[in-house]
Amino acid sequence: MFMRIDRLQAELPQPKRPDPNAAAALQELLGGKYGEMSTLGNYMFQSFNFREKSKLRPFYSLVSSIFMEELGHVELVSTGVAMLNNGPGDPTPDVDVSKAPFHDMQDIRLAGSFLSNGGGAMPMNSNAASWNMDMVTTTGNIIIDLLHNFHLECGARIHKLRVYETLKDPTGREVCGYLLVRGSVHAHAYALALKKLTGVAIEQMLPTPNINLDRIPECQKYLQEGSHRRLYRFNSPDYPESAGVWSNDEVALPGDPPGPLEVVDGAPEGGKIPELDGNYGAFAPNYKPEEIFEIASKLYKKSR
């Protein structure tokens, strides 16, 4: 079973205006070949299907711990997409729909994000191709699955770097900066798991592609706080055996701030989930907003 925490894994700055084309680029990090839906799907089903869980517990715990984190990565990218699509919001009531208030959406590359989804994120890539199960690999063979995961994280790194290079908006760049640091952790973890199983020092291939994160301004605060050395357990008492792989006998990758690796019992400090304001011209949330708010307020007080 899973526990949800009502925070994002990273604080995202509010965009000054809607930027649906930037949101379309960020969709690649959600539903693209190497996007967060793919990493989530791979590690989730590998953990469900894992053979000999009790005998291979350190490796099972590693995949399971990273799977838990990937749920939050999907949430983070989805929130960034929605923020960029909607900007700071437009609560103007009684919009005159006959004046075509969304005329500019005709020229947006992913108009369906507005027309069908109200400006929200969806499991699709930057060209609106749906994410699908063909992007999940779960063979039952621990070496093949871990090797695939290493490839997936290296692919995700180049994915994020390329998307980052298309963005100027600070919201999307913050998403990329955080995920570049955490993706490096996962690639490092799978490399260490393979080394402990096979003796091959695959971590010497990192970083792939060969660019240090000290060149990405949005990565710096996460590197300085040591996020590149931490594997999180999200306050779960389970899966402590991942410390056998992500061990303090190992150290940070060359080029990153030095220090031993550590397993953290809690979760990243993160940030508050941003409020997405209503947009009445888009019929979101529709009905009579003031009545919805009144009903919700009564239910909230009742729950206390």
KOLVEX-387515 format. One record per residue (C-alpha): residue in three letters; z, x, y. Coordinates in steps of 0.5 Angstrom, whole numbers, padded with zeros to 4 digits, always signed. Layout:
// KOLVEX-387515
ALAZXY ...
// end
This chain:
// KOLVEX-387515
MET+0000+0000+0000 PHE-0001+0002+0007 MET+0003+0002+0014 ARG+0000+0001+0020 ILE+0003+0004+0027 ASP+0001+0001+0033 ARG-0001+0007+0037 LEU-0007+0011+0037 GLN-0007+0018+0034 ALA-0009+0021+0041 GLU-0009+0019+0048 LEU-0015+0016+0051 PRO-0017+0016+0058 GLN-0019+0010+0061 PRO-0027+0010+0063 LYS-0028+0009+0070 ARG-0034+0004+0069 PRO-0038+0001+0063 ASP-0042+0007+0059 PRO-0046+0003+0053 ASN-0050+0009+0052 ALA-0045+0014+0051 ALA-0041+0008+0046 ALA-0048+0008+0042 ALA-0047+0016+0042 LEU-0040+0015+0039 GLN-0042+0010+0034 GLU-0045+0016+0030 LEU-0038+0019+0029 LEU-0036+0012+0026 GLY-0042+0010+0022 GLY-0046+0016+0021 LYS-0047+0020+0015 TYR-0042+0025+0017 GLY-0038+0019+0021 GLU-0031+0017+0020 MET-0033+0011+0016 SER-0036+0016+0011 THR-0030+0021+0011 LEU-0025+0015+0010 GLY-0029+0012+0004 ASN-0030+0018+0000 TYR-0022+0020+0001 MET-0020+0013+0000 PHE-0024+0012-0007 GLN-0023+0019-0009 SER-0015+0018-0009 PHE-0016+0011-0012 ASN-0020+0014-0018 PHE-0016+0020-0019 ARG-0016+0023-0026 GLU-0009+0026-0028 LYS-0005+0024-0022 SER+0001+0026-0025 LYS-0001+0033-0027 LEU-0005+0035-0021 ARG-0001+0032-0016 PRO-0001+0037-0011 PHE-0009+0036-0010 TYR-0008+0028-0011 SER-0003+0028-0005 LEU-0007+0032-0001 VAL-0013+0028-0002 SER-0009+0022-0001 SER-0005+0025+0006 ILE-0012+0026+0009 PHE-0014+0019+0007 MET-0008+0016+0011 GLU-0010+0020+0017 GLU-0018+0018+0017 LEU-0015+0011+0017 GLY-0013+0013+0024 HIS-0019+0016+0026 VAL-0023+0010+0025 GLU-0019+0007+0029 LEU-0019+0012+0035 VAL-0027+0012+0035 SER-0027+0005+0035 THR-0023+0004+0041 GLY-0027+0009+0044 VAL-0033+0006+0043 ALA-0030-0001+0045 MET-0027+0002+0052 LEU-0034+0006+0053 ASN-0038-0001+0052 ASN-0033-0005+0057 GLY-0030+0000+0062 PRO-0024-0002+0065 GLY-0026-0009+0064 ASP-0028-0015+0068 PRO-0023-0021+0069 THR-0028-0025+0074 PRO-0027-0032+0072 ASP-0032-0038+0072 VAL-0038-0033+0072 ASP-0045-0036+0074 VAL-0049-0035+0067 SER-0055-0037+0070 LYS-0055-0031+0075 ALA-0056-0026+0068 PRO-0050-0022+0069 PHE-0052-0018+0064 HIS-0059-0016+0066 ASP-0058-0009+0065 MET-0056-0010+0058 GLN-0064-0010+0056 ASP-0064-0003+0057 ILE-0058-0001+0053 ARG-0060+0003+0047 LEU-0055-0001+0042 ALA-0056-0008+0046 GLY-0053-0011+0039 SER-0046-0008+0041 PHE-0046-0013+0046 LEU-0050-0019+0044 SER-0047-0020+0037 ASN-0040-0016+0038 GLY-0038-0017+0045 GLY-0038-0010+0046 GLY-0034-0008+0040 ALA-0035-0002+0035 MET-0038-0004+0028 PRO-0039+0001+0022 MET-0046+0003+0024 ASN-0049+0009+0027 SER-0052+0011+0034 ASN-0059+0007+0031 ALA-0055+0001+0029 ALA-0056+0003+0022 SER-0051+0000+0018 TRP-0046+0005+0014 ASN-0046+0004+0007 MET-0043+0006+0000 ASP-0049+0011-0001 MET-0045+0015+0003 VAL-0039+0015-0002 THR-0038+0021-0007 THR-0033+0020-0012 THR-0035+0023-0019 GLY-0028+0024-0022 ASN-0029+0032-0023 ILE-0024+0035-0018 ILE-0028+0041-0017 ILE-0034+0037-0015 ASP-0031+0032-0011 LEU-0027+0037-0007 LEU-0033+0041-0006 HIS-0036+0035-0003 ASN-0031+0034+0002 PHE-0031+0041+0004 HIS-0039+0040+0006 LEU-0037+0033+0009 GLU-0032+0036+0014 CYS-0037+0042+0016 GLY-0042+0036+0017 ALA-0037+0032+0021 ARG-0036+0038+0025 ILE-0043+0039+0027 HIS-0044+0032+0028 LYS-0038+0032+0033 LEU-0041+0038+0037 ARG-0048+0035+0037 VAL-0045+0028+0040 TYR-0040+0032+0045 GLU-0046+0036+0048 THR-0049+0029+0049 LEU-0043+0026+0053 LYS-0040+0027+0060 ASP-0035+0021+0060 PRO-0028+0024+0059 THR-0027+0018+0054 GLY-0032+0020+0049 ARG-0031+0027+0050 GLU-0023+0026+0049 VAL-0025+0023+0042 CYS-0029+0029+0040 GLY-0024+0034+0042 TYR-0018+0031+0038 LEU-0023+0030+0032 LEU-0026+0037+0032 VAL-0019+0040+0031 ARG-0017+0035+0026 GLY-0023+0036+0022 SER-0022+0043+0022 VAL-0015+0042+0019 HIS-0019+0038+0013 ALA-0024+0043+0012 HIS-0019+0048+0012 ALA-0015+0044+0007 TYR-0020+0043+0002 ALA-0022+0050+0002 LEU-0015+0052+0000 ALA-0015+0047-0005 LEU-0021+0050-0008 LYS-0019+0057-0007 LYS-0013+0055-0011 LEU-0017+0052-0017 THR-0022+0057-0017 GLY-0020+0064-0014 VAL-0026+0063-0009 ALA-0024+0064-0002 ILE-0028+0059+0001 GLU-0024+0059+0007 GLN-0028+0065+0009 MET-0034+0061+0011 LEU-0030+0057+0017 PRO-0031+0055+0022 THR-0038+0052+0020 PRO-0042+0052+0024 ASN-0039+0058+0027 ILE-0037+0056+0034 ASN-0029+0057+0036 LEU-0026+0051+0039 ASP-0023+0055+0045 ARG-0030+0054+0048 ILE-0029+0046+0048 PRO-0024+0044+0054 GLU-0022+0038+0051 CYS-0019+0041+0044 GLN-0014+0046+0048 LYS-0008+0042+0048 TYR-0008+0040+0041 LEU-0009+0047+0039 GLN-0004+0049+0044 GLU+0001+0044+0041 GLY-0001+0047+0034 SER-0005+0041+0031 HIS-0009+0046+0028 ARG-0004+0048+0023 ARG-0001+0041+0021 LEU-0002+0036+0016 TYR+0002+0030+0017 ARG+0005+0025+0012 PHE+0006+0019+0017 ASN+0013+0018+0015 SER+0012+0016+0008 PRO+0017+0019+0003 ASP+0011+0020-0002 TYR+0006+0025-0003 PRO+0010+0031-0001 GLU+0006+0036-0006 SER+0001+0037-0001 ALA+0005+0042+0001 GLY+0003+0046-0005 VAL-0004+0047-0002 TRP-0003+0046+0005 SER+0003+0052+0005 ASN+0007+0056+0010 ASP+0004+0062+0006 GLU-0002+0061+0009 VAL-0004+0062+0016 ALA-0009+0059+0022 LEU-0016+0061+0021 PRO-0018+0067+0025 GLY-0020+0065+0032 ASP-0015+0059+0033 PRO-0008+0060+0036 PRO-0004+0064+0030 GLY+0002+0061+0026 PRO+0004+0059+0019 LEU+0001+0052+0016 GLU+0006+0046+0016 VAL+0007+0039+0013 VAL+0010+0035+0018 ASP+0014+0029+0015 GLY+0012+0024+0021 ALA+0006+0022+0025 PRO+0002+0025+0031 GLU+0005+0023+0038 GLY-0001+0020+0040 GLY-0002+0015+0045 LYS-0001+0007+0047 ILE-0007+0003+0044 PRO-0011+0001+0051 GLU-0011-0006+0053 LEU-0019-0009+0053 ASP-0019-0014+0059 GLY-0023-0020+0058 ASN-0030-0021+0060 TYR-0031-0029+0061 GLY-0038-0028+0063 ALA-0039-0025+0055 PHE-0034-0031+0053 ALA-0029-0026+0051 PRO-0024-0029+0049 ASN-0027-0035+0051 TYR-0023-0042+0050 LYS-0019-0043+0056 PRO-0016-0036+0057 GLU-0010-0039+0061 GLU-0008-0043+0055 ILE-0009-0038+0050 PHE-0004-0033+0054 GLU+0001-0039+0055 ILE+0000-0040+0047 ALA+0001-0033+0046 SER+0007-0032+0050 LYS+0011-0038+0047 LEU+0009-0035+0040 TYR+0011-0028+0042 LYS+0018-0031+0045 LYS+0019-0035+0038 SER+0018-0028+0034 ARG+0024-0025+0038 
// end
